[in-house]
Amino acid sequence: MTIIRFFDQAFGRFIDGSRFSHDQAFRFPSRAVMLRDDYLVSLARGANILHIGCVDHLDLIEEKIRDDTYLHKSLCKAASLCVGVDLNEDGIEHMRELGFDNLHCGDLNGDEIPDALSDITFDYAIFGEILEHVDNPTQFLRDFRNKYKNVRGVIITVPNALRHTNIVGALRSIEKINTDHRYWFTPFTIAKVQHRAGLELENILMTSFSSNGLFKRILFRLFPLMADSIVCVSKM
């Protein structure tokens, strides 16, 4: 069996469909597993950011703000401009009460583009754990790409199907999942989805939600494909 490394020329041919295998093996490079939020903040620093799904979980917002782990707050501090968008009307209203501005409530692909979004050139749109909640993630990204010509790049974070907790659960015949999720992803499948949506892949990283625990740090250093989540960076 030939094992193909990620980002080799042959890898791209499988992503674009010009080559096919029913049982192809891909080796992910031995990269350090980064903290997800730290990496997103590093990309946002000094940039114009469109943060999609900015609310997170409504009942956890104030707790995360106290713990300094609320992603939207961190993005706002790092970015030149950070505009938040979410379907959660109650969540958007609560964020406004907490002092956040530049917020919009609505369906990005279904509603008319507000002037406040169309008049800005965004360096990145960040989709943080969004695609697993969408019925057709490829079409969702394709519609976004076709509609928002003022966005230069897309950052997608998705749950990793190969994460260590899934493997442990499988050994116990248990699946543990957010019941609104439709999908799990692997590095290859999220690369395929973004390509089918018309995006141009720049980078894929394995990330962790927290640095707590010596066991996780050692495990992810040895086996990066067992990390919590995947970050995919693409050009529009």
VEXLUM-145080 format. One record per residue (C-alpha): residue number from 1; residue in three letters; x, y, z; chain. Coordinates in nm, 3 decimals, always signed. Layout:
// residues N
NUM_ala_X_Y_Z_A
...
//
This chain:
// residues 236
1_met_+0.000_+0.000_+0.000_A
2_thr_+0.133_+0.343_-0.096_A
3_ile_+0.098_+0.600_+0.180_A
4_ile_+0.066_+0.957_+0.051_A
5_arg_+0.165_+1.255_+0.264_A
6_phe_-0.073_+1.545_+0.310_A
7_phe_+0.000_+1.841_+0.081_A
8_asp_+0.210_+1.633_-0.161_A
9_gln_+0.115_+1.681_-0.526_A
10_ala_-0.065_+1.346_-0.530_A
11_phe_-0.274_+1.456_-0.230_A
12_gly_-0.419_+1.741_-0.437_A
13_arg_-0.521_+1.502_-0.714_A
14_phe_-0.730_+1.299_-0.469_A
15_ile_-0.885_+1.619_-0.330_A
16_asp_-0.987_+1.744_-0.675_A
17_gly_-1.108_+1.399_-0.782_A
18_ser_-0.867_+1.348_-1.072_A
19_arg_-0.743_+1.038_-0.888_A
20_phe_-0.952_+0.786_-0.696_A
21_ser_-0.889_+0.504_-0.452_A
22_his_-1.135_+0.310_-0.243_A
23_asp_-0.873_+0.251_+0.028_A
24_gln_-0.605_+0.521_+0.013_A
25_ala_-0.385_+0.597_+0.316_A
26_phe_-0.272_+0.953_+0.389_A
27_arg_-0.006_+1.041_+0.645_A
28_phe_-0.062_+1.363_+0.833_A
29_pro_+0.262_+1.558_+0.896_A
30_ser_+0.406_+1.549_+1.247_A
31_arg_+0.307_+1.903_+1.338_A
32_ala_+0.263_+2.041_+1.686_A
33_val_-0.099_+2.047_+1.802_A
34_met_-0.189_+2.410_+1.873_A
35_leu_-0.454_+2.553_+2.100_A
36_arg_-0.750_+2.627_+1.874_A
37_asp_-0.834_+2.973_+2.008_A
38_asp_-0.470_+3.084_+2.018_A
39_tyr_-0.429_+2.996_+1.652_A
40_leu_-0.751_+3.172_+1.549_A
41_val_-0.650_+3.483_+1.743_A
42_ser_-0.305_+3.481_+1.577_A
43_leu_-0.472_+3.485_+1.233_A
44_ala_-0.712_+3.760_+1.342_A
45_arg_-0.444_+3.995_+1.477_A
46_gly_-0.467_+4.328_+1.292_A
47_ala_-0.718_+4.187_+1.040_A
48_asn_-1.082_+4.250_+0.952_A
49_ile_-1.274_+3.946_+1.077_A
50_leu_-1.628_+3.824_+1.010_A
51_his_-1.703_+3.586_+1.298_A
52_ile_-1.989_+3.353_+1.205_A
53_gly_-2.164_+3.177_+1.493_A
54_cys_-2.022_+3.434_+1.735_A
55_val_-2.265_+3.366_+2.021_A
56_asp_-2.133_+3.021_+2.118_A
57_his_-2.355_+2.869_+2.392_A
58_leu_-2.574_+3.139_+2.544_A
59_asp_-2.562_+2.999_+2.897_A
60_leu_-2.180_+2.987_+2.894_A
61_ile_-2.100_+3.337_+2.767_A
62_glu_-2.053_+3.511_+3.103_A
63_glu_-1.859_+3.217_+3.249_A
64_lys_-1.623_+3.216_+2.950_A
65_ile_-1.578_+3.595_+2.973_A
66_arg_-1.481_+3.557_+3.342_A
67_asp_-1.236_+3.278_+3.251_A
68_asp_-1.101_+3.479_+2.955_A
69_thr_-1.193_+3.193_+2.720_A
70_tyr_-1.471_+3.361_+2.519_A
71_leu_-1.351_+3.343_+2.159_A
72_his_-1.546_+3.642_+2.027_A
73_lys_-1.399_+3.868_+2.297_A
74_ser_-1.048_+3.745_+2.214_A
75_leu_-1.103_+3.804_+1.843_A
76_cys_-1.233_+4.156_+1.908_A
77_lys_-0.922_+4.239_+2.112_A
78_ala_-0.684_+4.106_+1.844_A
79_ala_-0.856_+4.215_+1.521_A
80_ser_-0.859_+4.557_+1.361_A
81_leu_-1.233_+4.499_+1.317_A
82_cys_-1.443_+4.202_+1.427_A
83_val_-1.806_+4.174_+1.314_A
84_gly_-2.015_+3.896_+1.472_A
85_val_-2.306_+3.719_+1.302_A
86_asp_-2.538_+3.458_+1.450_A
87_leu_-2.889_+3.319_+1.406_A
88_asn_-2.943_+3.320_+1.783_A
89_glu_-3.147_+3.634_+1.845_A
90_asp_-3.145_+3.597_+2.225_A
91_gly_-2.771_+3.540_+2.219_A
92_ile_-2.703_+3.847_+2.006_A
93_glu_-2.920_+4.059_+2.234_A
94_his_-2.737_+3.929_+2.543_A
95_met_-2.400_+4.004_+2.383_A
96_arg_-2.515_+4.361_+2.319_A
97_glu_-2.619_+4.391_+2.685_A
98_leu_-2.267_+4.281_+2.780_A
99_gly_-2.118_+4.563_+2.571_A
100_phe_-2.034_+4.395_+2.240_A
101_asp_-2.107_+4.590_+1.923_A
102_asn_-2.077_+4.523_+1.548_A
103_leu_-2.325_+4.236_+1.579_A
104_his_-2.582_+4.114_+1.326_A
105_cys_-2.857_+3.857_+1.371_A
106_gly_-2.964_+3.662_+1.065_A
107_asp_-2.900_+3.391_+0.808_A
108_leu_-2.585_+3.483_+0.616_A
109_asn_-2.684_+3.293_+0.305_A
110_gly_-3.060_+3.337_+0.322_A
111_asp_-3.101_+3.702_+0.415_A
112_glu_-3.006_+4.013_+0.220_A
113_ile_-2.652_+4.130_+0.293_A
114_pro_-2.661_+4.424_+0.535_A
115_asp_-2.479_+4.737_+0.417_A
116_ala_-2.260_+4.711_+0.726_A
117_leu_-2.120_+4.381_+0.590_A
118_ser_-2.112_+4.453_+0.218_A
119_asp_-1.912_+4.777_+0.259_A
120_ile_-1.619_+4.606_+0.437_A
121_thr_-1.339_+4.396_+0.291_A
122_phe_-1.283_+4.110_+0.536_A
123_asp_-0.950_+3.929_+0.555_A
124_tyr_-1.115_+3.618_+0.700_A
125_ala_-1.457_+3.475_+0.774_A
126_ile_-1.431_+3.240_+1.071_A
127_phe_-1.675_+2.948_+1.085_A
128_gly_-1.616_+2.812_+1.435_A
129_glu_-1.781_+2.469_+1.475_A
130_ile_-2.058_+2.555_+1.228_A
131_leu_-2.041_+2.302_+0.943_A
132_glu_-2.131_+2.002_+1.159_A
133_his_-2.467_+2.173_+1.229_A
134_val_-2.545_+2.236_+0.860_A
135_asp_-2.740_+1.988_+0.646_A
136_asn_-2.523_+2.042_+0.336_A
137_pro_-2.184_+2.193_+0.433_A
138_thr_-2.047_+2.198_+0.077_A
139_gln_-2.346_+2.390_-0.057_A
140_phe_-2.342_+2.618_+0.248_A
141_leu_-1.979_+2.717_+0.182_A
142_arg_-2.038_+2.746_-0.195_A
143_asp_-2.334_+2.979_-0.138_A
144_phe_-2.125_+3.189_+0.101_A
145_arg_-1.837_+3.210_-0.149_A
146_asn_-2.071_+3.317_-0.430_A
147_lys_-2.245_+3.578_-0.218_A
148_tyr_-1.962_+3.739_-0.022_A
149_lys_-1.709_+3.859_-0.276_A
150_asn_-1.568_+4.099_-0.014_A
151_val_-1.419_+3.814_+0.194_A
152_arg_-1.063_+3.709_+0.108_A
153_gly_-1.025_+3.392_+0.314_A
154_val_-1.215_+3.138_+0.519_A
155_ile_-1.114_+2.970_+0.845_A
156_ile_-1.317_+2.659_+0.927_A
157_thr_-1.301_+2.469_+1.256_A
158_val_-1.475_+2.132_+1.284_A
159_pro_-1.481_+1.840_+1.532_A
160_asn_-1.225_+1.571_+1.457_A
161_ala_-1.375_+1.226_+1.394_A
162_leu_-1.044_+1.067_+1.499_A
163_arg_-1.022_+1.247_+1.834_A
164_his_-0.897_+1.039_+2.125_A
165_thr_-1.226_+1.055_+2.316_A
166_asn_-1.407_+0.896_+2.020_A
167_ile_-1.156_+0.613_+2.011_A
168_val_-1.194_+0.552_+2.386_A
169_gly_-1.573_+0.565_+2.350_A
170_ala_-1.569_+0.318_+2.062_A
171_leu_-1.375_+0.070_+2.276_A
172_arg_-1.669_+0.091_+2.522_A
173_ser_-1.934_+0.082_+2.244_A
174_ile_-2.029_+0.444_+2.328_A
175_glu_-2.080_+0.743_+2.097_A
176_lys_-2.075_+1.077_+2.279_A
177_ile_-2.197_+1.367_+2.063_A
178_asn_-2.377_+1.701_+2.049_A
179_thr_-2.718_+1.587_+1.927_A
180_asp_-2.750_+1.877_+1.682_A
181_his_-2.444_+1.756_+1.488_A
182_arg_-2.487_+1.599_+1.144_A
183_tyr_-2.121_+1.518_+1.076_A
184_trp_-1.775_+1.440_+1.205_A
185_phe_-1.478_+1.539_+0.988_A
186_thr_-1.123_+1.423_+0.920_A
187_pro_-0.845_+1.638_+0.770_A
188_phe_-0.906_+1.476_+0.430_A
189_thr_-1.285_+1.516_+0.431_A
190_ile_-1.281_+1.884_+0.535_A
191_ala_-1.019_+1.947_+0.263_A
192_lys_-1.252_+1.775_+0.015_A
193_val_-1.554_+1.976_+0.128_A
194_gln_-1.378_+2.311_+0.101_A
195_his_-1.245_+2.219_-0.245_A
196_arg_-1.591_+2.115_-0.367_A
197_ala_-1.718_+2.452_-0.241_A
198_gly_-1.469_+2.630_-0.468_A
199_leu_-1.219_+2.731_-0.201_A
200_glu_-0.840_+2.702_-0.229_A
201_leu_-0.674_+2.514_+0.057_A
202_glu_-0.385_+2.690_+0.232_A
203_asn_-0.337_+2.496_+0.555_A
204_ile_-0.481_+2.231_+0.786_A
205_leu_-0.391_+2.204_+1.154_A
206_met_-0.492_+1.976_+1.438_A
207_thr_-0.587_+2.175_+1.747_A
208_ser_-0.681_+2.127_+2.110_A
209_phe_-0.946_+2.311_+2.308_A
210_ser_-0.729_+2.336_+2.620_A
211_ser_-0.373_+2.276_+2.737_A
212_asn_-0.485_+2.112_+3.060_A
213_gly_-0.340_+1.772_+3.136_A
214_leu_+0.004_+1.621_+3.084_A
215_phe_-0.155_+1.311_+2.929_A
216_lys_-0.322_+1.508_+2.649_A
217_arg_-0.008_+1.706_+2.573_A
218_ile_+0.200_+1.389_+2.541_A
219_leu_-0.072_+1.204_+2.347_A
220_phe_-0.118_+1.484_+2.093_A
221_arg_+0.258_+1.526_+2.051_A
222_leu_+0.286_+1.156_+1.959_A
223_phe_-0.044_+1.124_+1.773_A
224_pro_-0.161_+1.462_+1.635_A
225_leu_-0.451_+1.301_+1.447_A
226_met_-0.614_+1.226_+1.786_A
227_ala_-0.649_+1.597_+1.868_A
228_asp_-0.984_+1.759_+1.950_A
229_ser_-1.055_+1.962_+1.639_A
230_ile_-0.939_+2.053_+1.289_A
231_val_-0.870_+2.403_+1.156_A
232_cys_-0.882_+2.446_+0.779_A
233_val_-0.761_+2.776_+0.624_A
234_ser_-0.862_+2.851_+0.264_A
235_lys_-0.865_+3.134_+0.011_A
236_met_-1.194_+3.246_-0.139_A
//
